[in-house]
Amino acid sequence: MKLPASAQVANSEFAQQMDTAFTQMVRDPANLQLTFAYAEIAARAGNYEGSIAALERMLLIDPDLPRVRLELGVLYYRLESFDLARSYFNSAVAGANVPPEVRTRVDRFLAEIEKRQSRHRLSGSVLVGARYQTNATSGYGNTLVPIPAIAGTSPVDIGTGKRDDWNLFNAATVNHVYDLETQAKDTFDTSITFYGTRQNHVKTLNTALLEINTGPRFSLGDLGLENAAFRPYAIGSLVTLKDNRYLHSFGGGLQFQQPILSNLLWTLGYELRTKNYRTDASRRTVRQQNGSEHGFTTGFTYVVTPNDSLTLSTGVSRTLARAGSKRNDKHFVTGGYTRKQAVPAFFGSEPWTLGTTVGRHLTGYRSPDDTIDADTRRGDFEWRYSALWGVPLTDTLSFVTVVQRQTVASSYLINKYRNDSITLGLSWML
């Protein structure tokens, strides 16, 4: 979400720092160091106009300041005033004694401006790495499980249970935005997502996913909803399991976004998918899951400071499968916290990314599964925890570590399990 130039300072700590820096600057207006310090704090607080005014005053005192021209270009870039940004970037590298790091940043921003002003904009990311799981099969703790429909309260040897494993994976997303060149800046957005894994031991879990999401994005400013957007879209996906087609689905959705405050974004969505499973020798009854799925979600993103943000999302979905024992209602709520953490200079100039999420998922099924327990309906109660650590190696390449825990309690013991995992990977931004 882009913060308006006139946004109020969201954090009292920044407000106090700005007041102190402004007072010092006014007392000694010829001190360029104090002026630059004020401009830096104002920019971090989202007060781009105040920062621009201070930096432009510095150029009136001393025009030969390439770093100041660079920062002015960055501020106008953030405000999407690309012509002014380009002018300042070009002037920042016009002299003979320009620091190399200034030229590098200018080249990167000028290339980004060209992309942003084109009708076609491409972006995306690629993540490759390895993941270890303590329970890759999502199995019960051992192979002996009570299955009332077969042996009453006596345990049954199901032959498979909990098994650890590791895999190599690749996750990639490509986004294309086509500018419709309307006054409201409407676009047509398309994203393609691919995910694939290769297991070390449990080859039956080799998985691949391909999904396409496409549709227009309309600005609602003409309706009085400033910075709000509405997007209808079509969606289709294909999933393979054990290198064979397992599931394909198609459908569509609606998404609405509205900034409530300058630092609080609200999202509301609805999605409908029709799912079609494919049977094989090891999954003879999987077609019982064929049917439609309706999902409603809503969420909030709150920017506490320029370096800290909170997210909260909740939703409900209903799966109308062919078999009653496969029909279910799901509810979830997830909260997250992300921080951009500055680090000592010898670790690099870019901040690390630290994040954590906690989620609660409840799933209730419409009728009992006669093959497990004809008198009890299945209900799953799940917790998900994760922590992320991202370390930039270059402007576009980062090392990523993710630690996760998933615990599932169920009215059917055969569906009860816990899985801990750690993921190590390299993320490349296109």
N, C-alpha and C positions, 0 to 999 in steps of 0.2 A: 504494500500500500504506500503510495506516495503521500508524504506529509505536506500540507499546504505551507506556502512560504510564511504566512502570517500565523502559523500554529503557535499556541501558547506553550511555554516551557512545561513539560510534563512532570518534572521531578524537582522537588524543593531544593535538593542539593545543588542541581545545576543552576537554579534560580539564584541561590546565594553566591555561587561562584561567579556568575555573570555580574551580579551587583558589585561584588568586590573588584573584579577586573575592570568594569566600566568606570568605577570611581578612581582607580589608579590611572587609567588611561586619560581621563579628563584632567587630573591633576598635573600630568606630564605629557601633553599632547605630542611633543616632539620625540618622545621615546618610542621608536618603532617596535621595540621588543614587547612593550606593554600593549601596544595596539594589536600586534599579531597574537598575543596571548588571549586577548578578549575575543578576537575573531575566531580563534580555534575553539574556545568554550562555546561561543554562540552557535557555531556550526554543529558541534556535538550535541547541543540541545535542540537542534532543529530550527533555530532562528536564523535561516539562511540570509534573510534581508539585512539583519543587523551585522552579520559577518561580512557580507558584501560591502556594505557602507564603510566598515572599518578598513577593509583591505584596499578599497578604491582611494580612501583618504591617504593611505600609505604611499600609493603610487603618485599622488600629487606632490608629496614631499620628496620622494626618490623614485623616478620612473624606471631605474635600472635594477629591478627586483624580479628576476624570472620565477622564483619560487612563489612570490605573491601572485603573479599572473597565472601560474599553474593552479593555485588554490582558487582563484576567481573562476577559472575555467571549470574546475570541478564543481563549484557551487552552482554555476549556471547550468551545467550538465544535469545536476540533480533536480533543478527546476524545469528541466526539459526545454530550456532556451538554448537550443543547439547552435544557432548562428552566433550568438554572443559567446558561447563556450568555445566554439571553433576559433573565433577572433582572438580570445585571450590565450588559447593554447598555441596558436601560431606565433603570437608576439612573445610568448615565453621562451621559444627556441630560436628567435630571430637574431639574437646577439651571438658574439663569438665565444664568450666564456660561460656557456651554459653547462651546469653540472650534468653528467651522464644520466643520473637517476631521473632528472627532470625530463630529459629527452625521451627516456624509456616510458615514463608515465604518459607523456603527451602523445606519443605514438599509439599507445594502447587506447587512450580516450578518443583520439581522432578516428581510429578504426571502428570503435564502438558507435560513434556518432554516424558514420557512414552506414552502418548496419541499421541503426535506429531510424534513419531517415529514408531508408529504402522501403518500398511497398512489401517486400519479402524479407522477413526476419527469421533467422534460424538460431536456435539455441539448444542446449541439451547437456547431458552428462553421461559418463560411463563409469561404472564401479566394478572392479574385478578384485577377486580375493579368495580367501578360504574361510570356511565356517566349521567349527566343531560343535557337536551336539551330544549331550549325555543320553538323550532318548530320541534319536532320529526317527524311530518308528512310531512315536506317540503311543507306546504300548504300556500295558499294566506292568507292575513291578516284577511279576514272574508269569510263567505260562499256565499256572493253575488259578482259575477264576470261577467263582460261583455263577452258573447260568441256570436260573430256575426252570426255564422252559425245557432244559435237557436233563438235568439231574437234581432238581430241587435245590437244597442247600449244600449239596456236595460239590466240591470244586471239580472243574473240568479242565483237562489239559488241552489248551487251544493251539499248542505247538509253536506259537510265537509270542514274544513279549518285548520288554524294554531292550533296546540295543543302541549302543553309542556308535557314532560314525562321524566322518568329516567329509566335506565336499569342496570342490572348486565351483565358483559361480561367476556369472557375468550379468550385470543389470545395466541396461542402457535406455535412455529416454531422449527422443528427438522432438523438439517443438517447432512448429512453423506458424508464424503469424502473418496474415495477409491484410494489409491496410486497405479498407474499402474506400478510403479517401472521402469520407463524409465529414460534415462540419463537426459532428459529435465524436469523431475519431473511432468509429465502429471498426471492428476487425473480424476476420474469419480465422479461428484458431484450430489447429490440428496437432495432436500429439500421438506418437507411436512409442510403445513401451515393450521392451523385450526383457525376459528374465530366464536364465537357464542354469541348471546345476548338473554336476556329474559326481555321483557318490563314490566313495572309496570301496565300500563293502556292499551296502544294500542297494544294488543296482535297480531294484524295482521302484526306487524313489527318484530316479533320474527324471527331472521335470523341466519343461519348457513352457513359457507363456508368451503369447504375442497379443497385444491389445491396441486397438485404434480408437481414438476419441476425436470427433470432429464436429464443428458447429460454429455459428456466428456469435459474437459478443457485442451486445448493444449497450451504449451509454444511455442512462435514464435522466441526464441533466435537463433535457427539455421538459420533463415531467416534474421538475422541482426537486429531484433527488440527486443532489450534487455528489459527484464521484461514485455514484451507484452504477452497477452493471447487471444485465440479465443475459443469460446464455442458455439457449436450448442446444442440445447436442445428440448425436447418434453415437453408439458405442458397439463394438464387436470384439470378441476375443476367442482365442483358440489355445487349449491346454493339452499338452502331451504328457503322458506318464509311462515310464518304462519304454520310451521311444515310440510309443503308439498313441494315436489320437484318443484322448480321454473325454474331453468336454469342449463344446463350442457354444457360445452364447451371443445374443444380439439384443439390442434394445435402445433405449434413449433416456435422456434426463433433462432436468431443468436446474439451473443454478442462479442464485441471486446473491449479490454482494453489496453491502452498504456500510460505509464508515459512520459509526455512531458519534464518535469523537475524533479529534485529530490523530489520536493514538489507539483507537479501538475499532476493529473491523469485525462486522457480523456477516456470517455466511449461512445461507439456507439452501438445501438441495433436496431433490427427489429423483430417484432413478428406478427404471423398470428394466429387468433383464429376463429373457426367455432362455432357459438352460436345457441343453440336450447332451446326455451322456451316452457313451458308446460301450457296449459290453464286450468282454473277451472271456477267455477261459478262466481267469482268476477273478473276474468281477461280473458274475452272471446276473446279479440282481440290481446292478447300478442304475438301470433305466427307471427304477422306482423313484429316483430323485428328479426325473424330468419334470419341468414345470416352470412357473414364473416366480420371480422374486421382486418384491416392492420394497424400496428403502427410502427412509426420510432421515436427513441429518441436519444438524445445525451446530455452529461453532463460533467461537470468539478468539481473536488474536489481540492481545493487549501489549503494546510497546511501553514497558515501564520506564526504561531509559534507552538511549541509542544502542546500548550494549546488552540489554536484558529484555526478554519478551516471555509472555505467558500465553499458553493456548489451552482452550477447553472445548471439547466437542462431545456431542451425545447424539444418539440416533436409535432408530428402531427399524427392523425389517421383518417382512413376512414372506416365507417361502411356501408356495402352494404346489407341493410336489404331487406326483401321481399317487403315491402310497401315503395313507394317513400317518403311518409311523415315521415318515420322512418330512412331513409338514411341520414347520416350526415357526416360532416367533423369537427374534433376537433383540436384546437391548444392550446398549453399551454406553459407557462414559469414559473419556480419556482426558487426562490433564498432563501438560508438559511445561518445562522451563528450559530456555536456551540462553546461554551467555557467551558473548564474545569477550575472551579474556586476553588482555594485553600481557606480553611476556617479555623477559629481559632481551636486550638487543642481540645477544649472541645466539638466540633461538630464531632470529629472523624478525622482519618488520611487521608481518601480518599476524593478527590475533588468532589464538586458538578458539575452537568452538567446543563448548561443553553443553551437554543436554541430557535431560532425563525425562522419562514419561512413565505414567502409571495408568493402567486401564482395567476396568471391570466389565466383564461380558457375561450375560445371562441368556441361556437358550432353553426354551421349553417346547416340547414336542406334543402334537395334537392327540396322538393315541399310542398305546403300547406297541412294542415290537414283539410279535408273537414268537419270533425265533430266539428271543432272549428272556423276556418276562411278560407274560400275557396279562398280568394284573397291575403292572406299574408302568407309568409313562416316563420316558427319559427326560431328565433335566440336567443341564451342565452349568457349572458355576466356575468361572475362570477369572484368574488374575494374570495380568501381564505387566512386567517391569522391564525397563531398558535404560541403559546409560550409554551416551555417545561421547567420543573424544575425537576431534578433528584437528590435525596439525598441518597447516599449509607448508608445502615444500617449494612451490613456485606460485605465480599468480593464478595458474589454472590447475595445478596438481596438489592433492592433499593425501595424507595418510589418515585412514579412518579406523577406529576401533569401536566396536559395539558389543556390549555385554547384555544378555537378556535372560529372563527367567519366566517360564510359563507354567502355571499350576492349574490343573483342571480337576474339580470334584464333580462326581456324577452319581445320579441315582442308579445307574448301571455301572458296576465296578469295572467291567471290561473297558469302559471309556474313561477311567480315572488314570491320570498320569502327571508327571512333572518332567519338564525339559529345561535344562540350562544350556546356554550356548555362548560362544565368543566368536566374533567375526573380525578378521583383519583384512583390510583392503586398500586399494589405491583409487581415488576418485579424481576423474579428469573432467573439467568443465569445458564444453565446446564453445 
